[in-house]
Amino acid sequence: MPCRPASALPAELTSFVGRRRELTDVRRSLGGGRLLTLTGMGGVGKTRLALHAAAGLGRAFPDGVRLVELGGATPFS
């Protein structure tokens, strides 16, 4: 049996409360593709939502799920 790669996601240190509709939308959107961009103002919980959705969808992606932080990236760096 092939070894399943471990997910490279940070641990959730607090409980995830609410946002059921948004979580459903994220899961539904990822059913049709492997990449999804969440947009919105800073501090509204985009990263938290993405991490929670990714943790719950790990079985759907045989190669695992990863978090790629791009916040500090600059062009051509």
SULTA-V54815 format. One record per backbone hydrogen bond with DSSP energy under -1.0 kcal/mol. CO is the residue of the C=O (numbers start at 0). NH is the residue of the N-H. Records with the same first field share a line. If there is no record, write none. Layout:
CO->NH + NH
//
This chain:
7->66
18->22
19->23
20->24
21->25
22->26
23->27
24->28
25->29
28->31
40->43
44->48
45->49
46->50
47->51
48->52
49->53
50->54
51->55
52->56
56->59
57->60
60->63
64->7
69->72
73->76
//
